Amino acid sequence: MSRRDWTYLLSLIVPFIAYNLTLKALDVASQPGGPGLGEALGLMWSEVFFNLGYTLFWVGLFAVSRKGFARWVAVFFFHAATMLVVVVTTLAHQHFQQTGATLDYGVIAGWVSRLDGLGLDPFREVSRSVWVILAAALFYAAFGPPLLTRAVGWWRGWLGTSPARTAGVSFLGSLAIFLLALGFGSLSLLVSLEPAGTDTPLARDRFADIISTATEETPAEQASMETEDTSMEAVEEATVGEEATSTGENGPGAGPVAERSAADAVLSPSSRTERRNVVLVHLESTRARSTTPYNEGLKTMPFLGELAKQSLLAERAHVIVARSSKGSTAINCGVEPPHYPGPEFEPGGIPSPCLAGLLKEQGYKTVYFQSVSNAANSYWDDDLARNFGYEEFYSPDTMDTEGFQITNSFGFEEDIMLGPSEGWLRENGDEPFLAQYFTGTGHYGYDCVPNRYGYENFSEDEELDRYHNCLRMLDFFLQNLFDQYKKLGLYEDTIFVMYGDHGEGFREHNGRYMHGDTIYEEGLHVPLIIHDPKRFQGGERSTGLSSQIDVLPTVAEMLGFEVQNGEYPGYSLLHPLPGERVLRANCITDRKCMASIKGDEKYIYHYDELPDEFFDLSKDPLEKDNLADERSKEELDERREDLLTWRQRDDAEYGPVTFEGAPYRGAEE
């Protein structure tokens, strides 16, 4: 190649490599605890190999396409491919910084399958500086090499002269270059060349990771799918032996009754029926350990802490899938949500009647208030509320927003709901009703400092401190809401259910951030408190493993209704929960992670991303000591197969789903 060719090629390749390695180094440096030098190098090797392979590929292509149309084609794809890799690398870096998870094919395909905006949530809060840097990088990738080559040519006196003649590259020489490029590219697909500690997807080049996850299939998942058609009887038998149980006179633990689903379930009045009001308060992104009832030394929610002393508190409530719509489905509909995106938003997509629909048939009025913008959520929230059976829906899009603070990436402080709530209650409070209050202040953004209720310093970690102040602000809303019900004379005849839809991670484990893939207790363990002015005067505790699907049968029993023509899979929290119960959870990203809890033992399966984990929550509630090496392979295999079977069974309730990553059959269009 001529010196002009080398100048042109290197003027893009060198900044490209520097950009990639810098972003990777920033990701590595952001790991909790700070990796040592050896571990940091281990996490960088794949990036080095990818860049070497990428450089050799274009050197070889420039060498064989020396002039004419072939050279123009090579130059075009050189720029286009480099710009594509820059975009992917930047988005992967931003995704990792915001979520603590690597960007793989399943995540990207999920965004593509729902381009109306909901899928791009991880980038709603991208700073302007990031967009400026990306725009500058793309501008240089498009125009920098020709401009720089001309400048160097002018400086070196090349302009106006014919390129120096160079010897052509032989066929064997070109082949050797391409084989080297292929070899280095293949090495970049390896997760790590270093010892344990760097065997994670972060150790793989970001672009190579997307290519790899688009083509590979997890061995355990593959084996599970190969036997799927021949194992349906086993799945059905497992279903019969699982958690579903009667919430009637037989009581919890009296025996499984999963042979009858909840698809045709109805509520039937009994001699114990009292048509009292029901209020569901959705505590967005609220993890148990950050609330006063579950952490008495942390005064983030003192009002809720005092209320819990006169309430039924579920000590070990867990979520199934850490996403708001999934938690809402479990709470409102009493069934496990789908593990993949979409069905809960579609008409008829939920395989059982939900609480609003059931109570509406018993003469209840139903209303859904939320402080998050329906427009910001692509107008899906009213679809969800409608599918739950709510008759009326109110969001900030129809409220007076003047004077109310924006506290998160989707909406306003919760007090914005108080005015519409009071108006609706004055007009409809003379008849029994179900009211849902969907809050948003705990959601990412945590823009609650300062706020109208002041500020308290809860943590040296600035972001965690803002999150805790958001929960404090949410606590004031709860107090205001209860005061409103007391003022209107509705408090004594109302059952209040306060629940976390999911928790929130702050990189306590493997850099996991926010909630979607935070499979640890900070993401799964949530508050669940039921307050009834006519019960629980001294406070009661449900000490067993409880789930969001337990709310519907508990409320039905408290109202004195019996479930007929079907059975819901949850347990009433008014009775002791069976000790043999197993709770299971799934990450929102396809083939990312799952967990099961049996007694105090928690197992986490990370597919191929991380080694299996096993914790004793009674001794290690913060999940610091992985005991997987102390457990037999047979036990770990059994827990893993149980999770894979559960996933197949649960998704089958909502329709067919593929395992190659989104888009899924049945996912939103």
N, C-alpha and C positions, 0 to 999 in steps of 0.2 A: 504494500500500500504506500501511497505517497505521503509526504509530511502533512499535506492538507487533509488527507483522509484521517491520519492519526490525530491531528488537531481537532477535527470535527468530531471524531468518535470520543476522544477523551474529554472534550469540553462538556459533554453531557454525562458520560459514564462516571467521571470522578465526583462531580457534585451529587449525582444520583446515589453513589455508594456512601458518600459522607452523610447525606440526608437519611438514608435507611439506617445506617449504623447509629446515628445520633438518636433517632426515635427509639430504636431498640434499647440503647443504653439507658435512656430515660425510663423505659418500662422496667428494665432490670433493676435500676436504682430505686424504683418506687416500691419494690417488694418489702413486705413487713420485716423488720429487723435488719434489713440491708444485707444482701448476699456477700459472702467473702469473695476474694479475688478468683479463686479456683472455680467456685460456683458461677460467678458472673461470666467468666470465660466460657464455661460450659454452656451457658444460655446464649452465647453469642456465636458459637461455631456454625450453626446452621445458616445464620445470616451471612457469615463470611463465605461459606461455600456457595450459597445462592448467588451472591454478587460476583464471585469468580466465574461461576458457570454462565451467568448472564453476560459478563464482559467477553468471555471467550466465544460465546455464540455470535455476538455481533461482530467481533473481530473476524471470525470465519466468514460470516455472511458478506461483510464489506470486501473481504479478500477475493471472494469468488464472483461478486457482482461489481466489477471494476468500473463499468460505464454504461451509458445508454439507459434504456427502459428498466432493466434489471436493477441498476443502481438507484434510480428514482423510487422504485417499489421498496427496495431495502431501506432507504432513508425514511420513507413515509411510515413504514411499520416500526422502524427504530424509534421514531418520535411517539407514535401512537402507543406502542407497548410500554415505553418508559413512563408516559403520562398515566397510563392505566395502573401500573405498579405503584406510582407515587400516590395516586388517589387511594388505592386499597391500603397501602401502608399507613397513610395518614388516618384513614377511618379506623383501621385496626388499632392504631395507637390511641385514638380518642376513645374508642370503645373500651379498651383495656383500662384507661385512666378513670373512666366513669363507672365501670362495672366490675373491674377486677377479673374479667373473663376474656379469653382470646376470641377473636373474630373468626368464625369458621363458615363453611359453606351453608350449613343449616340456618344460621342467623341471617346471612345475606339473602338466601332464597326466601326466608320468611318475610323479609322486607319487600322483596320484589312481588310476592304474592298478594300484598295488600298495600299498594302504593298510595292509598288515599291519605296516608299520614300517620296512622296509628303505629305502623311498623317502624317508623323512624324516631321513635321516642328517645333512644339513647343519644340522639344528636340535637334534640330540641334546645339543650343548654350549652351547645358548643360556643365558646367565646369568640368574639370578633377577631381576636388575634390569630386564632387557629385558621379561620377562613382566609385571613390576609396572607398568612404564611403559605397556605395551600395554593392560593391564587398566584402568589409570586413564584412558587415552585413550578406551577404549570406554565406560567408565562415564560419562564426561563427555558423549560423543557421544549417549548414550541419554537421560540425565537432566539434563544441564547446561542446555540451552536453555530448557526450561520453568521450571526453578528460577530461572535467572538473569533471565528475562523477568518473572517474578513479583516478584523482588527489586527490579528496576529500576522496575517499575510501582508497587510500594509506596513506593519512595524518591521517585519523581516524582509520586506522587499519582494514578496511573492506575487503581488497583484500585477496583472498584465503580462505575466510570464507563463509559459507552459509548465504543467506539473512535471517534476523530475521523473524520468522513466525508472520504473522499478521492476525487478524480476517478478514474473507471475508466480503464483502459488500453485504448486503441483497438486494433483488429485489426492495423493497420499498425505500431503501436508494439510490440505483442507479437511480431509477425513480425520486426521489426528486432532486438529483443533476442535472439530465438532464432537468427537468422542470424549475429549477432555471436558468440554462444556457439559455433555450429558453426564459424565461421571460426577463432576462437582454438583450439578443440579440434583442428581440422585442422592448424594450425600446430604443435601439440604433437607431432604424429606425425612431423614432420620430424626427422631425426637432429640436424641442426645448421644454424644460420644463419651460423656463423662460419667462418673459413678452416680449413685443414688443422690437425689436432691436436685438434679437438673432434668429429670425424666418427666417433663411436663410439656404441654403444647407451647408454653412461652419459649421453650428451647428450640422451637421450630420457626424458621423464617415465616413471616406473616403471609406472604403470597403463596409460598409452598404449602403452608398449612391449609389454606382454602382449597388448593388443588387436591391435596391429599384427602381432606374430609369429604370432598365431592365424589371421590372414587372408591374410598375404602368403606368397609362395613365391619363393625365391631364383631369379633368372633363369637362372643356370647349371644349377641343379638342375632347373628346369622344362624347359629345353631338353634336358637329359639324359633326363628321363622321357618327353618327347614322342617321342624317337627310340629308346626302350628296346626296343620290340617289333621294330623294324626293324634293330636293331644286334646281335642275339644272336650272329650269325655272327662279327662283329668281336670281341665279348666272348670267344667260345670260342677264336678265333684268338689273342687276347691272352693267354688262360689258358695255351695251349700254349706260348707264347713267354715265359712268366714264370719264376718262381723255381724251380718244382718240379724236382727232379733226383734222380738215383739216388744213394744213399749207399753203394752196393756197390763192385764192382771198377772200374766206370767212373769213379768219383771225382767230386768236385764240379766243376761247370763242364763236364762231359763232354757235356752236352746236356739239354734239357728233356724230361721224360717225364710231363707233367701230364695226358696223355690218360687215364691210369689214376689214379683217386683212391685215397685210403687207406681207403675205406669197408670193404673186405673184407681189409685187410692182416692178416697174421699174421707171427710170428717163426718162423724155421726155424733149428735148430742147424746149425752147420758144424764143420769140423775145428778152428776157432779158438775155439770156444765155451768160456767159463769162467763157471760159474754163481756169480758173485760177488754180494755184497750191493750194493744201491744206496740211498743216502740223499739225499733232496731237502730242502734247507733254504730255505724261503721267507722272504726278508728283506723284511718289510713296509715299504712307503713308503721304500725305501732308494735314494737317488740316488747315482750313481757318484762325483760330485765331493765328496761328504761322507764318503767312505770312504778309509782309508789306502792300500789297494792302488792307487787311482786318483788319489790326492792325497797324496803321501808326506809333505808338510809338515803334514798334519792328522792328528793321532794319535788319532782317534776309535776306530779298530779295529786296534790294533797286532797282535793275534793273527792276524786275517785277513790283515793285511799280510805277516806272516812266512810264513803258510801259502801265500799267493799266490806266494811266491818258489819254492815247490816244487810248483807247480800249473800247469794250463793256464788262462790268463786271456784272456778275450775283451775286447779293448780298446774295441770300439765296439758293444757289445750294446745293442739298443734294444727297447722294448716296442711293441706294436701298438695296444692300447687301455689307457689308464692306469687300470685298475680291477683289484682283486685277483682277482676271479673270472675276468676275461679273461686276466690274466697266468698264472693257474694253469692255465687251459684250454690256452693255447699251450704251456706247459712240459710238462704232463702228457700232452697229446694230440697234440702235434706239428702242429697245424693252427691257422690264424688264427682267433681267436674272432669271434663275431658282434659287429657294431658297435652293436646295439640290445640292450636288456635282456632277459634271461630264458632263452633256449634252453638254456644250459649247465646250468641247474638242473632241467630237465624230463627225465623218463625218455626215453632215445633222442634227446635234443636235440643231442648232439654227433655230427657226421657221420663219425667215425672211431674205431677202437679206441684207447684210451689206454694208456699205459705199464703201469699197474697190471694192466689186463685182459690185455694181451699177455704180461706176465711170469707172471701167475697161470696161464695156459695152459701155461707151461713149468715149472710146479711151484713157483713162488715163493709165499711168504706175503706179504701186504700189510697195512700198517697206516698210519693217518693220525692224527697228534697235532697239536693246536693249542692255543695259549695264549689265544685269544680265545673269548669265550662264544658257544656255539651259540645260546642263547636270545636274546642281544642281537642276533644276526643273523637273528632270526625263524626259527630252526631250518632255515636253508637250507644251512648248511655241510655237514651230514651228507648232504644230498641231492647236493651237488656232489661230495663224496668218493665217494659210492656210484656216481654217474655216471662218475667216473674209473675205477672198478673196484676200489676199496679194500674189503677185507673187514671190517676193524675200524676204528672211529672213536672217538677219545677227545678230549674237550674239558674245560675247567674245570667244566662243569656236572656232571661225574661224577668230578672230582678233589677232593682235599683242598686247599682254598684258604687255610687258616689259615697266616698268616705270609708270604704272598706278596703283593707290592705290585700294586695296580691302576696300570697305566702308560699307559693310553690309553682311548679312549671305548668300547672293546669288551671289554677283558679284562686279563689279568695279565702279570706278568713271565714270561719264557720258562722260568726255572728250575722253574716249576710242572710242566713236562713231564718233568723228569728222572726223578722217581720212577716214574711210569707207564711211561716208556720203559725203565728198567732192569728193571722187572718183566716187561715183555713180551719184552725181549731175552733174559733168562735162560731164559724158557720156550720161545722160538721161534728163538733165534739159532743153533741147530744145523743149520738148513736155510736155503737162500738166501731173502732177503727184500727187499722194497722198503718203505722207511719214509719217510714225509713228515713234516716238522716245519714247521708253519705258525706263524710268529711274528707278533706284533702290536705290539711295543713302539715301532716307528717311526711308528705311525699317529697321526693328529691327537689332540691332547690333550697328548702329550709330557710326561706326568706322571712324569718320572724324576729330578727334583731335589727332595729328596735321594734316594739309593738305597743299597742295602747295599754297593755297590762304590765309594762315594765320589763326589766331584765334581771336574770340571776345567772351567776357564773357557776356552771355545773361541771365543766371539763376544760382542761388545758388544750385539748384537741378542738380547734376552732369550729370545724364542721360538726363534730359530735355535740359541741356546746350549742350551736344553732339548732340542731335537731331536738335537743332536750328542751330548749326554749319554745320550740314549736309545740311539743307535747304539753308544756306548761300553758301555752295559749289555748290549746285544745281543751285543757282542763277547765279553764274559765268558761268556755262555751258550754261544757257539760253542766256547770253550775247555773249558767244563765238559762239553759233549756229546762232544767228541773224547776228553777224558780218560775218559769213561764207556765209549766203544767200546774204548779201549786197555785199560782195566781188565778188561773182559769178554773180551778176546782177539779182538775182531771188527774192529779197525782195519785190519789188514794186508789183509784180504779184502773191503774195502768201498770203493766209489767214492762220493765225496761231491760233490754239486752244490750250490753256494751261488748263489742268484740273487735279484735284486731284482724284485718283481712290477711295480713302477713307481717313479718318482721322487717328488719333492715340491718344490713351488714355494713361495717365500716372497716373492711379489710382485716378483720380478726383472723380469718383463715384463708390462706392461699391467695390473698389479695381480693377475695370476693367482696363486692361492693353493691350497695342497694339490696335488691331482694330476689330478682328472677331466678338466679342460679345460686343463691346463698342457701345451701342445703344443711347448714349448721343451725344450732339452736337459736342464734340471733336472727335467723331468717324464718324459722318454723314455729318457735314457741311464742305464743301470743296471749294477750289478756282475753279472758272470757268471764264476764261478770253479769249475773242476772239479779236485778233488784226488783223486789215485790214488796210494797209497803205493808202488805198483809201477811208476809212470811219472812223467814230468815232473820228474825229480830235480833238474835245474838250472833248472826253470821254463821254460815255453813261453808264447808269445803268439800269439793269433789276431788279426791286425792288420786284417782286412777288416771290412766291415759285417756284423754278425751279429744274429740275432733269437732271441727266445725259442723259436721253433719249431725251432731247431737242436739243442735239448737231446735230444729223443727219438732222432733218428738218430745223434747222437754217442754216447749211452749204448748204443744197440743195437750200434754198431760196437765199442765198448770191451768189451762182453760177448761179442762174437764171433757175434752173431745176424745173420741176413740177413732182410730184409723181403721177403715174397713176397705175391702176389695183390694188389698195390697199391703205391703210392708215396707217401711223405710229402713235403711241399713244402720241408722244410728241408734244410740242408746239414750234413754232419758237420764239426765243428770240428777234427777231426784232420788235415784237409787245408787247403791254401790256399783262401780264398774267392774267387769270381770278382769281378773288378774292375767288371764291368758290372752287378752286382747293384743293385736298387733296393729300399729299405725304405720302407714306408708306415705311417702311423699316423692314428688317428681319435680325436677328442675324444668323451667319453662323452655330452655333451649333443648332441641331434640338431641337425644343420645349424649346428654351432658352429665347428669348425675341423678341418682335416686337414693332413698334412704328408708330404712324400716326401724321401728322401735318396738321392742318386746321387753316388757318389764323395765329395767333400767339399762338394758343393753341396746345400743344403737349401732347399726351397720350402714355404711355409706358405700355405694358402688359408683365409681367415676367413669365407667366404660374404660377406654384406653387412655384417658387423660391423666389420671393419677392412680396410685395404688389404692386398694381397698382400705377402708378405715373402720375401726371398731372401738367404741367408747363405752365406758361404764359411767353413765350419767349420775349415778348416786354418789360417786367419788370424784367425778371429773365433769361437773356441769358445764364448764367452759370448753370442753373437748380439746384438751391440750396433749393428752397422752394416748397415742394410737396403739391399741392392743391387738391389732390384726395379726401380728407375728406370733402371738400367744394362742391364737385360735387355729383349729385344724382346718385343712383345706376343704374337708367335707362340709364343715359347718359354714364356711364362707360361701362355698358353691351352692349350698342349700338356700342360704339367704338371698344370693344373687338370683337364682332361678325363681324363687318366690316373687321377687320384685318384677322380673320380666313377665311372668305369668299374670301377675296382677295388672301390669300395664296393658297387656293384650286384652284381658277381660274387661277392664274399665273402658278402654277405647272402643271395644266392640259394642258397648251400650250406646255409643254415639254414632256409629257407622264406621266404614272401613277407613284405614289410615295406612300410609306407607311409612317406612322407616328410613328412607334415603335422605331425610331432611325435607323441610318445606320446599315447595308447596305440597300440602297434604290433600288427599281426597277428603272433602268435607270442610276444608279450611275456607275462610272468607275470601271472596273474590275482590 
